[in-house]
Amino acid sequence: MQKTAVVCFGLEQHHLHKQPWHTAHGLACGLVEHQHSVLFLTDASSPPENVPYSVTPVRSLYQNHRPS
């Protein structure tokens, strides 16, 4: 099993139908279907639930207004 980590700013449940989150979600679902383990790291306050991949909220992806 191959493991993939994705850093995704603002991956909120209500964003999954909008770009670019829709594409990130679709790619992750496709990887899972091909027996990959996918982990999203996101700074979202309401990350998606009931998705086939793992989502780990982090406090902040920015430091001093730049990606950390």
C-alpha positions as CSV (number, residue, x, y, z in Angstrom):
1,M,0.0,0.0,0.0
2,Q,1.4,3.4,-1.0
3,K,0.9,6.3,1.4
4,T,0.1,9.8,0.2
5,A,-0.1,13.0,2.3
6,V,-1.8,16.1,0.9
7,V,-1.6,19.6,2.4
8,C,-4.8,21.4,1.5
9,F,-5.7,24.9,2.8
10,G,-9.4,25.3,3.8
11,L,-10.7,21.8,3.1
12,E,-14.1,22.5,4.6
13,Q,-17.1,20.1,4.2
14,H,-19.1,22.8,2.3
15,H,-16.2,23.4,-0.1
16,L,-16.1,19.8,-1.5
17,H,-18.2,20.8,-4.5
18,K,-16.1,23.9,-5.3
19,Q,-12.7,24.1,-7.0
20,P,-9.9,23.3,-6.2
21,W,-11.2,21.2,-3.3
22,H,-13.5,19.2,-5.6
23,T,-10.5,18.1,-7.6
24,A,-8.4,17.3,-4.5
25,H,-11.2,15.3,-3.1
26,G,-11.7,13.4,-6.4
27,L,-8.1,12.6,-6.7
28,A,-7.9,11.3,-3.1
29,C,-11.0,9.1,-3.7
30,G,-9.4,7.7,-6.8
31,L,-6.2,6.9,-5.0
32,V,-8.2,5.1,-2.2
33,E,-10.0,3.0,-4.8
34,H,-6.6,1.9,-6.0
35,Q,-5.6,0.7,-2.5
36,H,-3.6,3.9,-1.5
37,S,-3.7,5.3,2.0
38,V,-4.4,9.1,1.8
39,L,-4.0,11.6,4.5
40,F,-5.1,15.3,4.2
41,L,-3.6,17.9,6.5
42,T,-5.8,21.0,6.5
43,D,-6.4,24.2,8.5
44,A,-10.1,24.0,8.1
45,S,-12.4,24.5,11.1
46,S,-15.0,22.1,9.7
47,P,-13.1,19.4,7.7
48,P,-15.1,16.9,5.8
49,E,-16.4,13.8,7.6
50,N,-17.5,10.4,6.1
51,V,-14.9,10.5,3.4
52,P,-12.8,7.5,2.4
53,Y,-9.5,9.1,3.4
54,S,-8.1,10.4,6.6
55,V,-8.3,14.1,7.5
56,T,-6.1,15.7,10.2
57,P,-6.8,19.3,11.2
58,V,-3.8,21.4,12.0
59,R,-3.8,24.7,13.8
60,S,-2.3,26.8,11.0
61,L,-0.6,26.3,7.6
62,Y,0.6,29.9,7.6
63,Q,3.3,31.7,9.6
64,N,3.8,35.4,9.1
65,H,1.3,35.4,6.2
66,R,3.3,32.7,4.3
67,P,2.9,28.9,4.0
68,S,4.8,27.3,6.8
